Amino acid sequence: MSLASFPNSLPQFAAIKPADIEPTLRVMLLDHRQKLQALLAQAQPFTWNNLMQPLEIMDDKLNQYWSPIAHLHAVMESDELREAYNQSLPLLTEYHTEVAQNESLYQAIGSLANSTGFSQLDPAQKKIIENDLRDFRLAGIHLPADKKARMAKLQKQLSQLTTKFSENILDATQHFILHLTDFQTVKDLPPPALQLAIDHAKQRGLEGYVLTLDYPSYSTAIKFLSDRSIRRTLYEAYTTRASDRGPHAHTWDNSSIMDDILKIRHEIAQLVGFKNYALYSLTTKMAKTPDEVLGFLNDLAIKSKPIAEKELKELIEFAQTHDGIKQLEAWDISYYSEKLKLDKFHFSQEDLRVYFPINKVLNGLFTLANRLYGITIHEEKNVPTWQENVRFFTITDNQNQLRGGMYTDLYARSNKRDGAWMDECVIRRRVSSEAIQHPVAFLTCNFMPPAHPQISTNPALLTHDDVLTLFHEFGHCLHHILTQIDYPSVASINSLPWDSVEFPSQFMEYFCWEKEVLALIAGHYQTGSPIPDELLKKMHAAKHFETGLQMVRQLEFALFDFRLHLEYDPQKTKPIQTVLNDVRQKIAVIHPPEFNRFQHSFAHVFAGGYAACYYSYKWAEILSADAYAQFEEKGLLDHATGLSYMKNILEIGGIRDPMLSFIAFRGRKPTIDALLRLSGISN
């Protein structure tokens, strides 16, 4: 299928001019307000076609305008774009708050819910109406005018603060470099990382080598550089980003921003009748009570902490024996973990990098998707993008019907937010009885880029950890693209309980360990030869290396986030550090130095959708592990099982309780057994 048959008009990124963003948005919002007023003024009764469908279209139009702008703000930021984004965001927040507090609209939708026609609506339509009425209540529709005004002010402040939080992290990351001129200081870097350091220096007109806090540079340096002082310098700079400590102390400090975010969230929750933000958050989650969340996390901690303690003891003894390290510091952990892995298993992630050239990985991933779900993924050339390395792919099903599209932006660069994520560009919507607006996803990662083209023609090479990340985000993309729900507000991941969103992404990661999948995605970048059996054995032997430490670290983050929002008291001083210290005292086995300010760059919670919900990574992992166990039982690439998974999980959108969807696929409720086994916590 050619791109010419792709019915959507894809974003023209080059046409997005910062100076035009705010004026265009103002005109669009004015038009939406007038349309809403006209909808509510029409003769009753209200029906799906004369009320809800026009609202869906309006929301979708606004999303299609704003989504590419928000994406560029994350991946290609400039001073002009940042200014335009920050000028526009309050307008958008004001509009959404205004709609959420519109009593006439609430009554109109309520009258439809109570009408005889409601029973004739399809499940997606009913779900939209039910969700809307719930969200009206969560937005304070029942509040008096003065409290509604307060709610509107708080929502506006919150959107500005979370944006500023992310911008501070980006600025702090971008403004640090470590310039080195002595080859001896960087000789331990793997060749791709060494070349990246050379490229970073050349880009800045410097001789020698430059290390940055962009993750491909930082994470490799902290693992491989033997000089403890350099590791400490990098560690301190990375863990104090956007804080009151470190090389840029107070310059981009998120301290007061975090306090304000928590205070505002707490007040929002209390305004609408909740004791705290954690309870407010749980109204839209699979988990229903704080005890359920805390019990789940603490149970995992009980099972995994003894393993983590044993792993740490081994690491301390190794550093003492091999290098006489009497006190293992935080900046030593990654370095000695890498050395211990090499000593125990004669294996390093870098050994695999030559076997994972990006195109081989992508082609193999697409082949896997074809075998599981019958879909075909094809790259389309000459699609307008925002950067030269961005690619676009179309996805068709086994009937050669278009299902959607996907942009990939895979490499780290300046002015790009750290991390990896999927975001919506276009959401599926039925335009008419014959036409579908097909979904489009943004798949974003921050892998080590290909060697500088003036120096080498080698492709980008991934570690196995990078491959896991790519499969994870691709799982999110499939969830977005393969939806068969025709209404944007409940298609894809929309309206799903957030603690189930990570299910399809984590599910895809398990395939990366299987020999028959590795045969698809791996091949030496020069010869095409597969990963040698001996190296595969080492990789699998090291699969659960320090799995306890990894589990405890994630539980620390999840408990910190949930307790922070559950226990927040505006009268207490330093609530953030107090809660974090207490969680670490109870859960952690590695205790970072006093200057560590990890929380100041915890963007998932302070700038993303994971507030009081970071536990969702582990919660959803129960679903993903147990679902994967079904493939282990039926056959790893069993097409019938793949089609059942696609039908019951990927296509259903947010119209059904995710537990019912899981049961429809698995035949029963999930158990924790597969997660513990696949995580190496139990046999």
KOLLUM-576410 format. One line per 5 residues: number of its first residue (from 0); their letters; for each residue x, y, z of C-alpha. Coordinates in steps of 0.1 Angstrom, whole numbers, plus 5000, padded with zeros to 4 digits. Layout:
BEGIN
NUM = A = X Y Z | ...
***
This chain:
BEGIN
0 = MSLAS = 5000 5000 5000 | 5015 5033 4990 | 5014 5065 5010 | 4992 5080 4984 | 4964 5059 4997
5 = FPNSL = 4970 5070 5033 | 4938 5091 5038 | 4951 5113 5067 | 4968 5145 5060 | 5000 5140 5079
10 = PQFAA = 5015 5170 5099 | 5036 5194 5079 | 5063 5199 5105 | 5082 5225 5085 | 5051 5246 5083
15 = IKPAD = 5048 5249 5121 | 5061 5284 5128 | 5064 5294 5165 | 5050 5329 5158 | 5018 5314 5144
20 = IEPTL = 5011 5289 5172 | 4993 5311 5197 | 4972 5332 5173 | 4960 5301 5155 | 4952 5284 5187
25 = RVMLL = 4932 5314 5199 | 4911 5314 5167 | 4905 5276 5170 | 4894 5279 5207 | 4871 5308 5199
30 = DHRQK = 4855 5287 5171 | 4852 5257 5195 | 4835 5279 5222 | 4810 5292 5196 | 4802 5257 5183
35 = LQALL = 4797 5244 5219 | 4774 5273 5226 | 4754 5265 5195 | 4752 5228 5204 | 4738 5236 5238
40 = AQAQP = 4713 5261 5224 | 4697 5237 5199 | 4663 5222 5205 | 4663 5192 5228 | 4663 5162 5232
45 = FTWNN = 4700 5157 5230 | 4712 5127 5211 | 4745 5111 5202 | 4745 5127 5168 | 4735 5162 5178
50 = LMQPL = 4758 5165 5209 | 4784 5138 5215 | 4796 5132 5179 | 4802 5170 5173 | 4821 5171 5206
55 = EIMDD = 4843 5142 5195 | 4851 5159 5162 | 4860 5192 5180 | 4883 5175 5205 | 4900 5155 5177
60 = KLNQY = 4906 5186 5156 | 4922 5203 5186 | 4943 5173 5193 | 4955 5171 5157 | 4966 5207 5159
65 = WSPIA = 4983 5206 5192 | 4999 5171 5191 | 5027 5179 5166 | 5035 5211 5184 | 5038 5194 5218
70 = HLHAV = 5059 5167 5201 | 5083 5192 5186 | 5086 5209 5220 | 5098 5175 5233 | 5122 5165 5205
75 = MESDE = 5133 5197 5186 | 5130 5225 5211 | 5142 5261 5204 | 5139 5293 5223 | 5111 5305 5200
80 = LREAY = 5092 5272 5202 | 5095 5271 5240 | 5081 5306 5242 | 5052 5299 5219 | 5044 5267 5237
85 = NQSLP = 5044 5284 5271 | 5022 5312 5258 | 4997 5287 5244 | 4996 5261 5272 | 4975 5283 5296
90 = LLTEY = 4950 5290 5268 | 4946 5253 5262 | 4943 5245 5299 | 4917 5273 5304 | 4896 5259 5276
95 = HTEVA = 4897 5223 5289 | 4888 5235 5324 | 4860 5257 5311 | 4845 5227 5292 | 4849 5204 5322
100 = QNESL = 4831 5229 5344 | 4803 5238 5320 | 4771 5230 5339 | 4749 5232 5308 | 4770 5207 5290
105 = YQAIG = 4770 5184 5321 | 4732 5186 5322 | 4730 5179 5285 | 4751 5148 5286 | 4733 5137 5318
110 = SLANS = 4700 5140 5301 | 4713 5118 5273 | 4725 5093 5298 | 4690 5092 5314 | 4671 5090 5281
115 = TGFSQ = 4655 5060 5266 | 4679 5063 5237 | 4709 5056 5259 | 4702 5018 5259 | 4704 5019 5221
120 = LDPAQ = 4739 5032 5219 | 4769 5010 5213 | 4794 5001 5241 | 4819 5028 5230 | 4793 5055 5230
125 = KKIIE = 4780 5045 5264 | 4815 5044 5278 | 4822 5079 5265 | 4791 5093 5282 | 4799 5075 5315
130 = NDLRD = 4835 5087 5314 | 4824 5123 5307 | 4800 5124 5336 | 4827 5109 5359 | 4852 5135 5347
135 = FRLAG = 4828 5164 5352 | 4826 5154 5389 | 4864 5150 5392 | 4867 5185 5377 | 4844 5200 5403
140 = IHLPA = 4812 5204 5383 | 4793 5205 5417 | 4814 5232 5432 | 4802 5268 5438 | 4814 5295 5415
145 = DKKAR = 4843 5307 5437 | 4857 5272 5440 | 4853 5265 5403 | 4874 5296 5397 | 4900 5283 5421
150 = MAKLQ = 4900 5250 5404 | 4906 5267 5370 | 4935 5287 5384 | 4951 5256 5399 | 4948 5236 5367
155 = KQLSQ = 4964 5264 5348 | 4993 5267 5373 | 4998 5229 5373 | 5002 5227 5335 | 5027 5256 5336
160 = LTTKF = 5047 5241 5365 | 5049 5206 5350 | 5062 5220 5317 | 5088 5241 5335 | 5099 5210 5354
165 = SENIL = 5107 5193 5321 | 5124 5223 5307 | 5146 5227 5337 | 5158 5191 5333 | 5165 5196 5296
170 = DATQH = 5184 5228 5303 | 5205 5213 5331 | 5213 5183 5309 | 5222 5203 5279 | 5245 5228 5297
175 = FILHL = 5269 5203 5312 | 5299 5189 5294 | 5330 5172 5306 | 5359 5180 5283 | 5388 5156 5284
180 = TDFQT = 5420 5157 5263 | 5440 5127 5277 | 5432 5095 5258 | 5441 5075 5289 | 5410 5089 5307
185 = VKDLP = 5386 5076 5281 | 5404 5045 5268 | 5380 5022 5286 | 5350 5034 5266 | 5336 5009 5241
190 = PPALQ = 5344 5020 5205 | 5309 5035 5197 | 5309 5055 5229 | 5345 5067 5223 | 5335 5078 5188
195 = LAIDH = 5305 5096 5203 | 5328 5115 5227 | 5350 5125 5197 | 5320 5136 5177 | 5307 5157 5207
200 = AKQRG = 5340 5174 5209 | 5342 5182 5172 | 5307 5196 5172 | 5318 5221 5199 | 5351 5229 5181
205 = LEGYV = 5371 5212 5208 | 5400 5188 5207 | 5398 5155 5224 | 5367 5141 5240 | 5334 5155 5254
210 = LTLDY = 5311 5135 5277 | 5276 5148 5283 | 5246 5139 5304 | 5226 5127 5274 | 5219 5091 5284
215 = PSYST = 5239 5072 5258 | 5270 5092 5268 | 5264 5092 5305 | 5253 5056 5310 | 5282 5042 5291
220 = AIKFL = 5308 5064 5308 | 5295 5055 5343 | 5298 5018 5334 | 5332 5017 5318 | 5355 5046 5329
225 = SDRSI = 5380 5033 5354 | 5389 5067 5368 | 5367 5071 5400 | 5370 5109 5401 | 5356 5112 5366
230 = RRTLY = 5328 5088 5374 | 5320 5108 5405 | 5320 5141 5385 | 5295 5126 5360 | 5274 5109 5387
235 = EAYTT = 5271 5141 5407 | 5262 5162 5377 | 5236 5137 5365 | 5219 5131 5399 | 5218 5168 5408
240 = RASDR = 5203 5180 5375 | 5177 5208 5380 | 5184 5210 5418 | 5200 5230 5446 | 5231 5209 5444
245 = GPHAH = 5258 5200 5418 | 5277 5220 5391 | 5246 5241 5382 | 5231 5244 5417 | 5200 5267 5418
250 = TWDNS = 5203 5276 5381 | 5175 5254 5370 | 5162 5244 5404 | 5131 5223 5405 | 5128 5223 5443
255 = SIMDD = 5101 5249 5447 | 5084 5237 5416 | 5080 5202 5430 | 5066 5216 5463 | 5041 5237 5443
260 = ILKIR = 5031 5208 5421 | 5023 5186 5452 | 5005 5215 5469 | 4983 5221 5439 | 4975 5184 5433
265 = HEIAQ = 4966 5181 5470 | 4943 5211 5468 | 4927 5199 5436 | 4919 5166 5452 | 4905 5182 5484
270 = LVGFK = 4884 5206 5464 | 4864 5177 5449 | 4861 5158 5481 | 4892 5136 5483 | 4915 5135 5513
275 = NYALY = 4946 5134 5491 | 4957 5131 5455 | 4964 5094 5457 | 4927 5087 5464 | 4917 5111 5437
280 = SLTTK = 4940 5093 5412 | 4927 5059 5421 | 4892 5068 5409 | 4904 5061 5373 | 4927 5031 5380
285 = MAKTP = 4924 4993 5382 | 4936 4994 5418 | 4909 5009 5440 | 4924 5015 5474 | 4958 5026 5488
290 = DEVLG = 4960 4994 5508 | 4957 4974 5475 | 4986 4994 5460 | 5008 4994 5491 | 5002 4958 5498
295 = FLNDL = 5011 4948 5463 | 5044 4968 5463 | 5054 4957 5498 | 5047 4921 5490 | 5071 4924 5460
300 = AIKSK = 5096 4941 5483 | 5095 4913 5508 | 5102 4888 5481 | 5129 4907 5463 | 5148 4926 5490
305 = PIAEK = 5167 4896 5504 | 5179 4888 5469 | 5190 4924 5464 | 5209 4924 5497 | 5227 4892 5486
310 = ELKEL = 5236 4908 5452 | 5249 4940 5468 | 5271 4920 5493 | 5286 4901 5463 | 5293 4934 5445
315 = IEFAQ = 5310 4949 5476 | 5332 4919 5480 | 5341 4919 5444 | 5352 4955 5444 | 5372 4949 5476
320 = THDGI = 5389 4918 5462 | 5397 4931 5427 | 5405 4968 5434 | 5408 4971 5471 | 5377 4994 5473
325 = KQLEA = 5369 4997 5510 | 5338 5019 5505 | 5317 5012 5475 | 5301 5045 5464 | 5271 5052 5443
330 = WDISY = 5293 5062 5413 | 5310 5028 5416 | 5279 5007 5414 | 5274 5006 5376 | 5312 5002 5370
335 = YSEKL = 5316 4973 5393 | 5284 4957 5383 | 5296 4957 5347 | 5330 4942 5358 | 5313 4916 5380
340 = KLDKF = 5290 4905 5351 | 5321 4902 5329 | 5339 4882 5356 | 5309 4858 5363 | 5295 4854 5328
345 = HFSQE = 5323 4867 5305 | 5296 4888 5291 | 5289 4925 5285 | 5261 4944 5268 | 5287 4958 5245
350 = DLRVY = 5295 4923 5232 | 5261 4923 5216 | 5261 4957 5201 | 5277 4946 5168 | 5248 4921 5163
355 = FPINK = 5221 4947 5166 | 5223 4971 5137 | 5192 4993 5137 | 5177 4981 5104 | 5182 4944 5112
360 = VLNGL = 5164 4950 5146 | 5135 4969 5130 | 5130 4945 5101 | 5131 4916 5126 | 5106 4933 5149
365 = FTLAN = 5083 4939 5120 | 5086 4903 5109 | 5077 4892 5145 | 5046 4915 5144 | 5036 4900 5111
370 = RLYGI = 5038 4864 5124 | 5020 4872 5156 | 4993 4896 5143 | 4993 4893 5105 | 5003 4929 5100
375 = TIHEE = 5028 4943 5075 | 5049 4973 5082 | 5064 4992 5053 | 5087 5023 5053 | 5074 5052 5032
380 = KNVPT = 5100 5076 5018 | 5095 5113 5012 | 5073 5119 5042 | 5078 5153 5058 | 5095 5149 5092
385 = WQENV = 5112 5172 5117 | 5147 5157 5115 | 5168 5138 5089 | 5169 5106 5109 | 5132 5104 5114
390 = RFFTI = 5114 5076 5095 | 5078 5069 5087 | 5061 5035 5084 | 5026 5024 5074 | 5009 4994 5090
395 = TDNQN = 4985 4972 5070 | 4966 4940 5082 | 4963 4906 5066 | 4935 4919 5044 | 4958 4946 5031
400 = QLRGG = 4937 4972 5049 | 4955 5002 5062 | 4956 5003 5100 | 4978 5034 5107 | 5012 5049 5106
405 = MYTDL = 5042 5054 5128 | 5071 5079 5130 | 5104 5067 5146 | 5129 5092 5161 | 5155 5069 5177
410 = YARSN = 5187 5088 5185 | 5198 5112 5212 | 5206 5148 5202 | 5207 5183 5216 | 5174 5199 5224
415 = KRDGA = 5156 5166 5227 | 5140 5154 5259 | 5157 5124 5275 | 5140 5089 5277 | 5118 5069 5255
420 = WMDEC = 5081 5072 5248 | 5052 5067 5225 | 5028 5095 5219 | 4997 5100 5198 | 4999 5120 5166
425 = VIRRR = 4965 5111 5152 | 4938 5090 5169 | 4915 5067 5150 | 4881 5081 5142 | 4853 5070 5119
430 = VSSEA = 4848 5099 5096 | 4819 5084 5077 | 4803 5050 5071 | 4830 5044 5044 | 4860 5063 5058
435 = IQHPV = 4883 5059 5087 | 4908 5084 5101 | 4937 5061 5107 | 4959 5064 5138 | 4995 5076 5137
440 = AFLTC = 5020 5072 5165 | 5053 5089 5175 | 5079 5064 5187 | 5108 5082 5204 | 5140 5069 5219
445 = NFMPP = 5174 5082 5227 | 5199 5056 5214 | 5235 5062 5206 | 5234 5077 5171 | 5253 5063 5141
450 = AHPQI = 5289 5073 5139 | 5295 5108 5125 | 5289 5105 5087 | 5321 5123 5079 | 5340 5097 5098
455 = STNPA = 5322 5064 5093 | 5293 5048 5074 | 5286 5023 5101 | 5249 5020 5111 | 5236 5028 5146
460 = LLTHD = 5243 4997 5168 | 5221 4989 5197 | 5227 4971 5230 | 5203 4944 5240 | 5189 4968 5266
465 = DVLTL = 5182 4993 5238 | 5164 4965 5219 | 5142 4959 5250 | 5134 4997 5250 | 5125 4997 5213
470 = FHEFG = 5102 4966 5217 | 5086 4983 5247 | 5077 5015 5229 | 5067 4995 5198 | 5042 4977 5220
475 = HCLHH = 5027 5010 5230 | 5025 5019 5192 | 5007 4987 5184 | 4982 4994 5212 | 4976 5028 5196
480 = ILTQI = 4976 5018 5159 | 4957 4985 5160 | 4927 4998 5179 | 4893 4991 5162 | 4874 5016 5183
485 = DYPSV = 4860 5044 5161 | 4858 5072 5187 | 4890 5090 5197 | 4882 5094 5234 | 4880 5057 5240
490 = ASINS = 4902 5044 5211 | 4938 5032 5217 | 4950 5038 5252 | 4925 5066 5258 | 4903 5062 5289
495 = LPWDS = 4921 5030 5299 | 4930 5029 5336 | 4966 5042 5336 | 4978 5012 5357 | 4971 4989 5327
500 = VEFPS = 4987 5011 5300 | 5022 4994 5304 | 5008 4959 5298 | 5012 4957 5260 | 5046 4975 5261
505 = QFMEY = 5062 4953 5287 | 5046 4922 5270 | 5067 4928 5239 | 5100 4929 5259 | 5098 4892 5267
510 = FCWEK = 5102 4882 5231 | 5137 4898 5230 | 5152 4869 5249 | 5139 4841 5227 | 5163 4824 5203
515 = EVLAL = 5139 4822 5174 | 5132 4860 5178 | 5169 4868 5182 | 5174 4850 5149 | 5151 4876 5133
520 = IAGHY = 5164 4907 5149 | 5202 4900 5153 | 5230 4898 5127 | 5265 4911 5127 | 5265 4946 5111
525 = QTGSP = 5294 4937 5088 | 5289 4900 5080 | 5252 4893 5089 | 5263 4863 5110 | 5239 4854 5138
530 = IPDEL = 5249 4857 5175 | 5272 4828 5183 | 5256 4801 5205 | 5283 4806 5231 | 5275 4843 5234
535 = LKKMH = 5237 4835 5235 | 5244 4812 5264 | 5263 4839 5283 | 5235 4864 5276 | 5209 4841 5291
540 = AAKHF = 5231 4832 5320 | 5234 4869 5328 | 5197 4875 5322 | 5188 4878 5359 | 5220 4894 5370
545 = ETGLQ = 5212 4918 5398 | 5175 4913 5392 | 5168 4919 5429 | 5186 4953 5428 | 5166 4963 5398
550 = MVRQL = 5133 4952 5413 | 5140 4970 5446 | 5150 5002 5427 | 5116 5002 5409 | 5097 4995 5441
555 = EFALF = 5116 5024 5457 | 5104 5048 5430 | 5068 5034 5431 | 5065 5036 5469 | 5080 5071 5470
560 = DFRLH = 5056 5084 5444 | 5025 5068 5459 | 5033 5076 5495 | 5042 5112 5485 | 5007 5118 5472
565 = LEYDP = 4990 5097 5498 | 5007 5113 5529 | 5012 5148 5516 | 5006 5175 5543 | 5011 5211 5533
570 = QKTKP = 5019 5220 5569 | 5050 5197 5569 | 5084 5210 5559 | 5105 5191 5534 | 5078 5165 5528
575 = IQTVL = 5095 5152 5496 | 5129 5144 5511 | 5113 5130 5543 | 5092 5105 5524 | 5120 5095 5501
580 = NDVRQ = 5144 5090 5530 | 5118 5068 5548 | 5111 5047 5517 | 5148 5042 5512 | 5153 5032 5549
585 = KIAVI = 5126 5005 5545 | 5131 4993 5509 | 5165 5003 5495 | 5197 4984 5498 | 5218 5010 5480
590 = HPPEF = 5217 5043 5498 | 5228 5073 5476 | 5249 5102 5489 | 5233 5132 5506 | 5238 5153 5475
595 = NRFQH = 5217 5130 5453 | 5186 5147 5440 | 5170 5120 5419 | 5136 5134 5426 | 5144 5167 5408
600 = SFAHV = 5144 5149 5375 | 5117 5123 5382 | 5097 5135 5352 | 5073 5106 5351 | 5058 5118 5383
605 = FAGGY = 5063 5156 5383 | 5058 5162 5346 | 5041 5131 5332 | 5010 5110 5337 | 5024 5088 5365
610 = AACYY = 5015 5109 5395 | 5004 5085 5423 | 5007 5058 5396 | 5043 5049 5390 | 5034 5016 5406
615 = SYKWA = 5017 5009 5373 | 5049 4995 5358 | 5049 4967 5383 | 5011 4963 5384 | 5009 4960 5346
620 = EILSA = 5039 4936 5346 | 5017 4910 5363 | 4994 4912 5333 | 5022 4912 5307 | 5041 4883 5323
625 = DAYAQ = 5010 4861 5326 | 4999 4870 5291 | 5033 4860 5278 | 5031 4827 5296 | 5001 4819 5274
630 = FEEKG = 5025 4822 5244 | 5050 4800 5262 | 5022 4774 5266 | 5007 4776 5231 | 5038 4783 5211
635 = LLDHA = 5059 4814 5210 | 5049 4825 5176 | 5015 4808 5176 | 4994 4829 5152 | 4960 4820 5167
640 = TGLSY = 4972 4831 5202 | 4986 4863 5186 | 4952 4870 5169 | 4934 4864 5202 | 4958 4888 5220
645 = MKNIL = 4953 4914 5193 | 4915 4911 5194 | 4911 4911 5232 | 4940 4934 5243 | 4953 4956 5214
650 = EIGGI = 4920 4963 5195 | 4895 4969 5223 | 4906 5004 5233 | 4892 5018 5266 | 4856 5005 5262
655 = RDPML = 4860 4975 5285 | 4875 4969 5319 | 4911 4957 5313 | 4906 4928 5337 | 4877 4916 5316
660 = SFIAF = 4899 4919 5285 | 4927 4900 5302 | 4903 4872 5312 | 4889 4871 5277 | 4924 4864 5264
665 = RGRKP = 4938 4842 5292 | 4907 4825 5304 | 4912 4835 5340 | 4925 4863 5362 | 4962 4870 5363
670 = TIDAL = 4985 4855 5389 | 5019 4868 5401 | 5037 4835 5394 | 5048 4843 5359 | 5062 4877 5369
675 = LRLSG = 5083 4862 5397 | 5096 4835 5374 | 5104 4857 5344 | 5120 4883 5368 | 5142 4856 5383
680 = ISN = 5128 4861 5418 | 5115 4825 5419 | 5122 4794 5399
***
